[in-house]
Amino acid sequence: MTDRLLFEYAVVRIMPRVEREEFVNTGVVLFCAKQRFLQLKYKVDAPRILALCPKADVEEIRTYLMAFEQICLGKPGAGPIALLPLAGRFRWLTATRSTIVQTSKVHPGLCLDAAEMLDKIFEQQVL
């Protein structure tokens, strides 16, 4: 028997010009039901975003990512989605959309510690 737990994650991408389908990996959202864990870790790399789209509003992008983070944390001021159970919030955050902030497909894995795994995937996919 293993102590490793199922988790799911998606890479958060900034796509400043949706029609061009170019993106910058900016974060990772990770969900582990058994550890009651749902968190977003992100870094806004303004020079890389502006290289794709010099007119991109980096502050607006930061605002969108902060909203994602508030939903992950279940903050009441983040609207009705933030009040959903963890799994519902994760599914909403990772739903396919055609906006500046998008996510990859959801990927599963096994881990002992969800927070450590979030850091590891963030380093591999974003930094």
PyRosetta script that sets phi, psi and omega in degrees:
from pyrosetta import init, pose_from_sequence

init()
pose = pose_from_sequence("MTDRLLFEYAVVRIMPRVEREEFVNTGVVLFCAKQRFLQLKYKVDAPRILALCPKADVEEIRTYLMAFEQICLGKPGAGPIALLPLAGRFRWLTATRSTIVQTSKVHPGLCLDAAEMLDKIFEQQVL")
pose.set_psi(1, 141.9)
pose.set_omega(1, -175.9)
pose.set_phi(2, -109.8)
pose.set_psi(2, 150.1)
pose.set_omega(2, 175.7)
pose.set_phi(3, -90.0)
pose.set_psi(3, -4.7)
pose.set_omega(3, -177.1)
pose.set_phi(4, -72.5)
pose.set_psi(4, 142.0)
pose.set_omega(4, -174.9)
pose.set_phi(5, -115.5)
pose.set_psi(5, 147.5)
pose.set_omega(5, 177.4)
pose.set_phi(6, -68.9)
pose.set_psi(6, 133.8)
pose.set_omega(6, 171.8)
pose.set_phi(7, -134.3)
pose.set_psi(7, 163.0)
pose.set_omega(7, 176.0)
pose.set_phi(8, -132.6)
pose.set_psi(8, 145.8)
pose.set_omega(8, 177.7)
pose.set_phi(9, -146.5)
pose.set_psi(9, 161.7)
pose.set_omega(9, 172.8)
pose.set_phi(10, -141.3)
pose.set_psi(10, 146.1)
pose.set_omega(10, 176.0)
pose.set_phi(11, -84.3)
pose.set_psi(11, 132.4)
pose.set_omega(11, 178.3)
pose.set_phi(12, -91.6)
pose.set_psi(12, 131.1)
pose.set_omega(12, -175.1)
pose.set_phi(13, -122.9)
pose.set_psi(13, 144.3)
pose.set_omega(13, 172.1)
pose.set_phi(14, -102.7)
pose.set_psi(14, 123.2)
pose.set_omega(14, 179.9)
pose.set_phi(15, -121.5)
pose.set_psi(15, 83.7)
pose.set_omega(15, -171.5)
pose.set_phi(16, -63.4)
pose.set_psi(16, -27.8)
pose.set_omega(16, 174.8)
pose.set_phi(17, -125.0)
pose.set_psi(17, 91.4)
pose.set_omega(17, -172.8)
pose.set_phi(18, -53.9)
pose.set_psi(18, -38.0)
pose.set_omega(18, -176.9)
pose.set_phi(19, -64.8)
pose.set_psi(19, -22.5)
pose.set_omega(19, 179.8)
pose.set_phi(20, -90.6)
pose.set_psi(20, -14.5)
pose.set_omega(20, 178.7)
pose.set_phi(21, 58.5)
pose.set_psi(21, 27.2)
pose.set_omega(21, 173.8)
pose.set_phi(22, -95.1)
pose.set_psi(22, 142.3)
pose.set_omega(22, -176.8)
pose.set_phi(23, -145.9)
pose.set_psi(23, 163.3)
pose.set_omega(23, 174.1)
pose.set_phi(24, -121.1)
pose.set_psi(24, 125.5)
pose.set_omega(24, 173.3)
pose.set_phi(25, -67.2)
pose.set_psi(25, 125.0)
pose.set_omega(25, -175.8)
pose.set_phi(26, -122.7)
pose.set_psi(26, -14.8)
pose.set_omega(26, -177.7)
pose.set_phi(27, -169.3)
pose.set_psi(27, -179.5)
pose.set_omega(27, 178.1)
pose.set_phi(28, -139.9)
pose.set_psi(28, 134.2)
pose.set_omega(28, 172.0)
pose.set_phi(29, -112.1)
pose.set_psi(29, 129.0)
pose.set_omega(29, -175.0)
pose.set_phi(30, -128.9)
pose.set_psi(30, 136.3)
pose.set_omega(30, -178.2)
pose.set_phi(31, -126.6)
pose.set_psi(31, 128.7)
pose.set_omega(31, 174.0)
pose.set_phi(32, -133.7)
pose.set_psi(32, 106.7)
pose.set_omega(32, -175.9)
pose.set_phi(33, -61.0)
pose.set_psi(33, -44.6)
pose.set_omega(33, -175.7)
pose.set_phi(34, -63.5)
pose.set_psi(34, -30.3)
pose.set_omega(34, 178.5)
pose.set_phi(35, -97.1)
pose.set_psi(35, 5.0)
pose.set_omega(35, -178.4)
pose.set_phi(36, 49.1)
pose.set_psi(36, 52.4)
pose.set_omega(36, -172.1)
pose.set_phi(37, -121.5)
pose.set_psi(37, 126.6)
pose.set_omega(37, 171.9)
pose.set_phi(38, -147.2)
pose.set_psi(38, 110.6)
pose.set_omega(38, -179.3)
pose.set_phi(39, -142.6)
pose.set_psi(39, 154.5)
pose.set_omega(39, 175.6)
pose.set_phi(40, -116.7)
pose.set_psi(40, 134.5)
pose.set_omega(40, 172.2)
pose.set_phi(41, -124.1)
pose.set_psi(41, 129.4)
pose.set_omega(41, -177.8)
pose.set_phi(42, -146.4)
pose.set_psi(42, 161.4)
pose.set_omega(42, 175.6)
pose.set_phi(43, -142.7)
pose.set_psi(43, 125.2)
pose.set_omega(43, 178.1)
pose.set_phi(44, -89.0)
pose.set_psi(44, 113.6)
pose.set_omega(44, 178.5)
pose.set_phi(45, -99.1)
pose.set_psi(45, 84.6)
pose.set_omega(45, -174.6)
pose.set_phi(46, -55.2)
pose.set_psi(46, -45.8)
pose.set_omega(46, -179.6)
pose.set_phi(47, -58.7)
pose.set_psi(47, -39.6)
pose.set_omega(47, 179.4)
pose.set_phi(48, -68.9)
pose.set_psi(48, -39.4)
pose.set_omega(48, 178.5)
pose.set_phi(49, -64.8)
pose.set_psi(49, -45.9)
pose.set_omega(49, -178.8)
pose.set_phi(50, -67.5)
pose.set_psi(50, -25.4)
pose.set_omega(50, 175.1)
pose.set_phi(51, -65.6)
pose.set_psi(51, -33.2)
pose.set_omega(51, 177.3)
pose.set_phi(52, -78.9)
pose.set_psi(52, -34.3)
pose.set_omega(52, -176.4)
pose.set_phi(53, -152.5)
pose.set_psi(53, 96.5)
pose.set_omega(53, -177.8)
pose.set_phi(54, -58.1)
pose.set_psi(54, -20.3)
pose.set_omega(54, -179.1)
pose.set_phi(55, -94.7)
pose.set_psi(55, 4.7)
pose.set_omega(55, -178.6)
pose.set_phi(56, -61.6)
pose.set_psi(56, 140.6)
pose.set_omega(56, 178.0)
pose.set_phi(57, -93.2)
pose.set_psi(57, 93.7)
pose.set_omega(57, -174.7)
pose.set_phi(58, -63.8)
pose.set_psi(58, -35.8)
pose.set_omega(58, 178.3)
pose.set_phi(59, -65.9)
pose.set_psi(59, -39.1)
pose.set_omega(59, 176.7)
pose.set_phi(60, -64.3)
pose.set_psi(60, -39.7)
pose.set_omega(60, 177.3)
pose.set_phi(61, -61.7)
pose.set_psi(61, -42.5)
pose.set_omega(61, 176.9)
pose.set_phi(62, -60.2)
pose.set_psi(62, -39.9)
pose.set_omega(62, 178.8)
pose.set_phi(63, -62.4)
pose.set_psi(63, -43.5)
pose.set_omega(63, 178.0)
pose.set_phi(64, -61.5)
pose.set_psi(64, -43.5)
pose.set_omega(64, -179.5)
pose.set_phi(65, -67.4)
pose.set_psi(65, -36.4)
pose.set_omega(65, 176.3)
pose.set_phi(66, -64.3)
pose.set_psi(66, -36.5)
pose.set_omega(66, 176.8)
pose.set_phi(67, -64.6)
pose.set_psi(67, -42.6)
pose.set_omega(67, 175.5)
pose.set_phi(68, -56.4)
pose.set_psi(68, -46.2)
pose.set_omega(68, -178.3)
pose.set_phi(69, -63.2)
pose.set_psi(69, -41.7)
pose.set_omega(69, 179.6)
pose.set_phi(70, -64.6)
pose.set_psi(70, -35.6)
pose.set_omega(70, 176.1)
pose.set_phi(71, -66.7)
pose.set_psi(71, -44.0)
pose.set_omega(71, 176.8)
pose.set_phi(72, -54.5)
pose.set_psi(72, -44.5)
pose.set_omega(72, -175.9)
pose.set_phi(73, -78.9)
pose.set_psi(73, -7.5)
pose.set_omega(73, 178.5)
pose.set_phi(74, 71.5)
pose.set_psi(74, 31.4)
pose.set_omega(74, -179.6)
pose.set_phi(75, -68.9)
pose.set_psi(75, 125.5)
pose.set_omega(75, -177.1)
pose.set_phi(76, -56.3)
pose.set_psi(76, -33.4)
pose.set_omega(76, -179.9)
pose.set_phi(77, -73.8)
pose.set_psi(77, -4.6)
pose.set_omega(77, -177.7)
pose.set_phi(78, -87.4)
pose.set_psi(78, 6.2)
pose.set_omega(78, 176.4)
pose.set_phi(79, 97.8)
pose.set_psi(79, -179.0)
pose.set_omega(79, -173.5)
pose.set_phi(80, -66.3)
pose.set_psi(80, -28.8)
pose.set_omega(80, 179.6)
pose.set_phi(81, -64.4)
pose.set_psi(81, -35.7)
pose.set_omega(81, -179.3)
pose.set_phi(82, -66.0)
pose.set_psi(82, -16.4)
pose.set_omega(82, -179.3)
pose.set_phi(83, -90.8)
pose.set_psi(83, -6.5)
pose.set_omega(83, 178.0)
pose.set_phi(84, -69.6)
pose.set_psi(84, 160.6)
pose.set_omega(84, 172.3)
pose.set_phi(85, -60.4)
pose.set_psi(85, 161.9)
pose.set_omega(85, -176.8)
pose.set_phi(86, -50.6)
pose.set_psi(86, -48.7)
pose.set_omega(86, -177.8)
pose.set_phi(87, -61.1)
pose.set_psi(87, -40.3)
pose.set_omega(87, 178.5)
pose.set_phi(88, -64.2)
pose.set_psi(88, -41.2)
pose.set_omega(88, 177.3)
pose.set_phi(89, -63.9)
pose.set_psi(89, -43.8)
pose.set_omega(89, 179.8)
pose.set_phi(90, -61.8)
pose.set_psi(90, -45.7)
pose.set_omega(90, -179.4)
pose.set_phi(91, -62.4)
pose.set_psi(91, -39.1)
pose.set_omega(91, 179.2)
pose.set_phi(92, -66.3)
pose.set_psi(92, -45.0)
pose.set_omega(92, -178.2)
pose.set_phi(93, -64.4)
pose.set_psi(93, -31.9)
pose.set_omega(93, -176.2)
pose.set_phi(94, -99.1)
pose.set_psi(94, 7.7)
pose.set_omega(94, 177.8)
pose.set_phi(95, -65.9)
pose.set_psi(95, 146.5)
pose.set_omega(95, 178.4)
pose.set_phi(96, -63.0)
pose.set_psi(96, 133.5)
pose.set_omega(96, 178.7)
pose.set_phi(97, -149.2)
pose.set_psi(97, 160.0)
pose.set_omega(97, 177.5)
pose.set_phi(98, -112.7)
pose.set_psi(98, 68.8)
pose.set_omega(98, -179.3)
pose.set_phi(99, -132.6)
pose.set_psi(99, 178.4)
pose.set_omega(99, 180.0)
pose.set_phi(100, -63.3)
pose.set_psi(100, -38.9)
pose.set_omega(100, 177.9)
pose.set_phi(101, -99.6)
pose.set_psi(101, 118.1)
pose.set_omega(101, 180.0)
pose.set_phi(102, -131.3)
pose.set_psi(102, 167.9)
pose.set_omega(102, 175.1)
pose.set_phi(103, -124.4)
pose.set_psi(103, 158.1)
pose.set_omega(103, 173.1)
pose.set_phi(104, -71.3)
pose.set_psi(104, 179.7)
pose.set_omega(104, 169.3)
pose.set_phi(105, -64.2)
pose.set_psi(105, 158.8)
pose.set_omega(105, 179.4)
pose.set_phi(106, -80.3)
pose.set_psi(106, 134.2)
pose.set_omega(106, 179.9)
pose.set_phi(107, -117.9)
pose.set_psi(107, 136.9)
pose.set_omega(107, 177.5)
pose.set_phi(108, -95.3)
pose.set_psi(108, 164.7)
pose.set_omega(108, 174.7)
pose.set_phi(109, -169.6)
pose.set_psi(109, -178.9)
pose.set_omega(109, 177.7)
pose.set_phi(110, -124.4)
pose.set_psi(110, 140.5)
pose.set_omega(110, -179.4)
pose.set_phi(111, -148.9)
pose.set_psi(111, 164.9)
pose.set_omega(111, 172.2)
pose.set_phi(112, -93.8)
pose.set_psi(112, -36.8)
pose.set_omega(112, -176.1)
pose.set_phi(113, -135.3)
pose.set_psi(113, 114.5)
pose.set_omega(113, -175.3)
pose.set_phi(114, -63.3)
pose.set_psi(114, -39.1)
pose.set_omega(114, -179.5)
pose.set_phi(115, -64.5)
pose.set_psi(115, -41.9)
pose.set_omega(115, 177.0)
pose.set_phi(116, -64.0)
pose.set_psi(116, -40.2)
pose.set_omega(116, -179.9)
pose.set_phi(117, -66.1)
pose.set_psi(117, -39.4)
pose.set_omega(117, 176.6)
pose.set_phi(118, -58.1)
pose.set_psi(118, -46.9)
pose.set_omega(118, 179.0)
pose.set_phi(119, -60.2)
pose.set_psi(119, -44.1)
pose.set_omega(119, -178.4)
pose.set_phi(120, -62.9)
pose.set_psi(120, -47.9)
pose.set_omega(120, -179.0)
pose.set_phi(121, -66.4)
pose.set_psi(121, -38.5)
pose.set_omega(121, 178.2)
pose.set_phi(122, -59.6)
pose.set_psi(122, -45.3)
pose.set_omega(122, 178.7)
pose.set_phi(123, -63.0)
pose.set_psi(123, -39.6)
pose.set_omega(123, -178.2)
pose.set_phi(124, -72.7)
pose.set_psi(124, -40.1)
pose.set_omega(124, -170.4)
pose.set_phi(125, -98.3)
pose.set_psi(125, -21.4)
pose.set_omega(125, -173.9)
pose.set_phi(126, -115.2)
pose.set_psi(126, -47.9)
pose.set_omega(126, -175.5)
pose.set_phi(127, -77.8)
pose.dump_pdb("model.pdb")
